[in-house]
Amino acid sequence: MENKRILLAEDDMNLGKVLTTVLTGKGFDVKHANNGEAAYELFCTNEFDLCLIDVMMPIKDGFTLAQEIRKMDKRIPIIFLTAKTMQEDMIKGLSIGGDDYITKPFTMEILLARIQALLRRTEAQEDEGDQIVNIGNIQFDRKRHVLIINGEEQKMTSREGALLDMLYEQRNDVLYRSYALKKIWGEDSFYNSRNMDVYITRLRKLLKSEPNVQIVNVHSTGFKLIW
């Protein structure tokens, strides 16, 4: 599990330091935020393999943070950390997209076992996933950033491929403009936003041979790939 990247959202600085130290010692790359808003910014600007989220945090609570993460990434594992033991809270955490729920106090052995189990499951799902997928009748090689149209390969730039991959992951759902900008360009700025509009136009041209496939604007929010 070395080099796996973990987002830790925990407002208790002492516990955050302990978790960061232990997980780093086990080979994980950990980024720690002490409130939900800071954790959201880290998620938008970095790549992670798993999220550890405390439920009770200032500025933005863990449930709200998890809901926002799920809007942008449907597959990343989320583990809630909480002192709450009420069944209603556990049900809520799992219903909004959490994969596991650990109540405080907990042992590091239990936490590590839960993390490793979720990462193994995620890796197995990724191995089963297809590198080449269909977008309508067009094939999309997600790793090589290539479209296969009527048997001919159309190579895309790395950013075109990354943007189409994110649209594909969110197919029939909204890809939020701000999230895509921070993930691909590193910053949500006016200049980068205009650049992304150019890339969206290019992708529409590349996909125009398949009339049922559309990239539609979602006003003031982002884009949606549908077919």
C-alpha positions in Angstrom: 0.0 0.0 0.0 3.0 2.3 -0.3 2.6 5.6 -2.0 -1.2 5.6 -1.6 -2.4 9.1 -1.0 -4.8 9.8 1.9 -6.7 13.0 2.6 -7.2 13.3 6.4 -9.8 15.8 7.5 -9.5 16.0 11.3 -9.9 19.2 13.5 -8.3 17.6 16.6 -4.7 18.7 15.9 -3.2 16.2 18.3 -5.1 13.3 16.8 -4.3 14.6 13.3 -0.6 14.6 14.0 -0.7 11.1 15.4 -2.6 9.7 12.5 -0.4 11.5 10.0 2.8 10.2 11.7 1.5 6.6 11.9 0.1 6.5 8.4 3.2 8.1 6.9 5.3 5.5 8.8 3.3 2.8 7.0 4.1 4.2 3.6 1.1 6.4 3.0 1.3 10.0 1.6 -0.9 12.0 3.9 -2.3 15.5 3.6 -4.0 16.8 6.7 -6.6 19.5 6.9 -8.1 20.7 10.2 -11.5 21.8 8.8 -13.9 20.7 6.1 -13.3 23.7 3.8 -9.5 23.3 3.8 -10.0 19.6 3.2 -12.3 20.4 0.2 -9.6 22.7 -1.3 -7.0 19.9 -0.9 -9.2 17.4 -2.6 -9.8 19.8 -5.5 -6.1 20.4 -6.1 -4.6 17.0 -5.4 -5.0 13.4 -6.3 -6.1 11.0 -3.5 -6.7 7.3 -3.1 -8.8 7.5 0.1 -10.4 10.0 2.4 -10.5 9.9 6.2 -13.1 12.4 7.3 -14.0 13.4 10.9 -17.7 14.1 11.1 -17.7 17.0 13.6 -15.5 19.8 12.1 -15.7 23.6 12.0 -16.5 25.7 8.9 -17.8 22.6 7.0 -18.8 19.3 8.7 -17.7 15.9 7.5 -21.0 14.9 6.1 -21.2 18.0 3.9 -17.6 17.5 2.8 -18.3 13.9 1.8 -21.4 14.9 -0.2 -19.3 17.5 -2.1 -16.6 14.9 -2.7 -19.2 12.4 -4.0 -20.5 14.9 -6.5 -17.1 15.0 -8.0 -15.8 11.5 -7.5 -18.1 8.5 -7.2 -15.5 5.9 -6.5 -12.9 7.2 -4.0 -13.2 5.3 -0.7 -14.4 7.4 2.3 -14.1 6.4 5.9 -15.8 8.5 8.5 -14.2 9.1 11.9 -16.5 10.1 14.7 -17.3 10.1 18.4 -21.0 9.7 17.5 -22.4 6.2 18.1 -26.1 6.9 17.3 -27.4 4.5 14.6 -29.0 7.4 12.7 -25.6 9.1 12.2 -24.1 5.9 11.0 -26.9 5.4 8.5 -26.6 9.0 7.3 -22.9 8.6 6.8 -23.2 5.5 4.7 -26.3 6.7 2.8 -24.4 9.8 1.5 -21.6 7.8 0.1 -19.4 6.7 3.0 -17.8 3.3 2.7 -17.0 2.7 6.3 -17.6 4.3 9.7 -15.2 4.1 12.7 -16.1 5.4 16.1 -13.6 7.0 18.4 -11.7 5.9 20.3 -10.2 3.3 17.9 -6.9 1.4 17.7 -4.5 2.1 14.8 -4.6 -1.6 14.0 -8.3 -1.4 13.3 -8.0 1.8 11.2 -5.1 0.4 9.2 -7.0 -2.8 8.5 -10.1 -0.9 7.3 -7.9 1.3 5.1 -6.1 -1.6 3.5 -9.3 -3.5 2.9 -10.9 -0.6 1.1 -7.8 0.1 -1.0 -7.6 -3.6 -2.0 -11.2 -3.6 -3.0 -10.7 -0.4 -5.0 -7.7 -1.7 -6.8 -9.5 -4.9 -7.7 -12.4 -2.8 -9.2 -9.9 -0.7 -11.2 -8.1 -3.9 -12.5 -11.5 -5.1 -13.7 -12.3 -1.8 -15.4 -11.8 -1.3 -19.1 -9.1 0.8 -20.5 -11.1 1.2 -23.7 -14.7 2.3 -23.2 -17.5 3.3 -25.6 -18.9 6.8 -25.8 -21.9 6.1 -28.1 -20.2 4.3 -31.0 -16.9 6.0 -30.4 -14.2 4.2 -28.5 -12.2 6.0 -26.0 -8.8 4.7 -24.9 -8.6 6.3 -21.4 -4.9 5.6 -20.7 -3.6 6.6 -24.1 -6.0 9.6 -24.6 -7.0 8.3 -28.0 -10.4 8.3 -29.7 -11.1 5.5 -32.2 -13.6 6.8 -34.7 -14.6 4.5 -37.6 -11.5 2.4 -37.0 -9.2 5.4 -37.1 -7.3 6.7 -34.1 -7.5 10.4 -33.1 -4.9 11.4 -30.6 -5.8 14.0 -28.1 -3.7 16.3 -25.9 -3.1 15.3 -22.3 -5.6 18.0 -21.1 -8.2 17.0 -23.7 -7.9 13.4 -22.6 -8.0 14.2 -18.9 -11.1 16.4 -19.4 -12.9 13.8 -21.5 -12.0 11.2 -18.9 -13.5 13.3 -16.1 -16.6 13.8 -18.2 -16.8 10.1 -18.8 -16.5 9.3 -15.1 -19.4 11.7 -14.4 -21.4 10.7 -17.5 -25.0 11.8 -17.3 -24.1 13.8 -14.2 -22.5 17.2 -13.8 -18.8 17.7 -14.0 -18.3 20.8 -11.9 -16.3 23.5 -13.6 -14.4 24.6 -10.5 -13.4 21.0 -9.7 -12.2 20.3 -13.2 -10.2 23.5 -13.4 -8.4 22.8 -10.1 -7.7 19.1 -11.0 -6.4 19.7 -14.6 -5.1 23.3 -14.6 -4.3 23.6 -10.8 -6.3 26.9 -10.4 -9.9 28.1 -10.9 -9.1 31.4 -12.7 -10.8 33.4 -15.4 -7.9 32.7 -17.8 -8.0 28.9 -17.2 -11.8 28.9 -17.4 -11.6 30.3 -20.9 -9.0 27.8 -21.8 -11.3 25.0 -20.6 -14.1 26.4 -22.8 -11.8 26.0 -25.8 -11.0 22.4 -24.9 -14.8 21.7 -24.5 -15.3 23.1 -28.0 -12.5 20.8 -29.3 -14.0 17.8 -27.6 -17.4 18.5 -29.2 -15.8 18.6 -32.6 -14.0 15.3 -32.0 -17.3 13.7 -30.9 -19.5 15.2 -33.6 -19.5 12.0 -35.7 -21.7 10.5 -33.0 -24.9 12.7 -33.0 -26.3 11.0 -29.9 -23.3 12.1 -27.8 -23.4 15.6 -26.4 -21.5 17.7 -24.0 -24.1 20.1 -22.6 -23.5 23.2 -20.6 -25.0 23.3 -17.1 -25.6 27.0 -16.4 -23.1 28.5 -13.9 -22.1 25.0 -12.8 -20.2 22.9 -15.4 -20.8 20.4 -18.1 -22.5 17.0 -18.6 -21.6 14.2 -21.1 -24.7 12.5 -22.2 -25.7 9.9 -24.8 
